[in-house]
Amino acid sequence: FDFRLHREFDPARGARALELLAEVRREVAVLQPPTWQRMPHSFTHIFAGGYAAGYYSYLWAELLSADAFERFEESGVFDAVTGAAFRKSILAVGGSRPALESFIEFRGREPQADALLRSYGLASV
């Protein structure tokens, strides 16, 4: 919703936040909230303080976490080799390089959203 709101804003038409939210909900919502609900007017993270779409950094972190943890699930959560690889690829380097590079070294590939969807129960195992 917020990506579309920022991308499609036209000062000549004004902010059509509720109209756009209704469109998005019709496309993707499993349950429709009550019509009196005004989430865009109260969810300041997507508008205030320059945060805007940066809110999705939380979701990106969840995706990386879920995908990394799947490597442990694949080899056993207490597998010493996997633990050592995590320590070497992620923990030892800390913020000395981009997180994506560390993730790719640990996982052997780029992150995949499937792991996050599975962790939410939205995709089959």
QUIRAQUI-V339504 format. One line per field, one symbol per residue. phi: phi as a letter, one per 30 degrees, with the letter a starting at -180 (. if undefined). Layout:
phi: ???
This chain:
phi: .ddddddcdbedcidceddddddddddbddcddddddbeddbcdedbdiidhddedddddddddddddddddddcjdcdddddddddddcdddhcdbeedddddddciaddbdeddddddicbdd
